[in-house]
């Protein structure tokens, strides 16, 4: 299931802090779903309301995310 959301944008609904999972809301199919989330940068804190890119699946309903504003496209 969570593999379907890799590459999508989401919004943090519960702060993601080092060593702890947070939560993200992701648009899927005809609605939105909540996933547990860990920061791709294990030392990062990602506050609530931050837009994130889902960069990986950790199995089940847990994903790995990075703030969307830190993503850079190759030239």
N, C-alpha and C positions, 0 to 999 in steps of 0.2 A: 504493500500500500504506500509506504512512505517514498518508495522509489519513484512513484508518479509525481511527486512534488519537487524533486531535485531540479534546479534551474528556475523555479518559480520565485516570485517575490512574496514576502509575508510581512506581518507587523508584529512586533514584540508586545505581548499582553502581560507578561510577568518578567521582571528584570532577570537577565542572564548574568551571573557572576562567576568568577573563577572557582572551579570545583563544585559548582551547583548548576542544576538544570533550571531553565526558565521555560517560558511558553510562547509559542507563536501562533498567529491566526493566519491561515492560508486559504486563498480562494481555490476551490476544486469543484469540478463538475458544475452543478447548479447552485452552489452555496459556499459556505466557509467551514473549515474544520480546524480544530486545535491540535497542536503537536507539542510534545516536550522538545526542548531545544538546548543545545550546547554550542558555545562559541567555537568557531574553527581555530581562533587564536585563544588558546587555553588560559591566557593571562588577562584577556579582555573582559570588560564589563559592558554589556549592551543594555541600555536603559529601555524601559517601557516606552512604547510609541515609535521606536526606531524601525525604519523600513530595512528589511534584511533580505538577502539572497540565500536560498537553501542550496548549500554546496555539497551536501552528502547525506546519506541515510545511515543511521546507526542501528537499524532494525526496529521492528515493531512500529510504534508511533513516535519515534525519537529521531530528530534530524540535527544536522550540524549547519550552522548559519554564519554569515559574515555581513556586517553592515553594508547596505547597498551603496552608500556613498564612498566606500573604500575600494569598490570594484573599478578596475581600469581596463578598458578595451585595448587590445594590441593595435599598434599603428600599421 
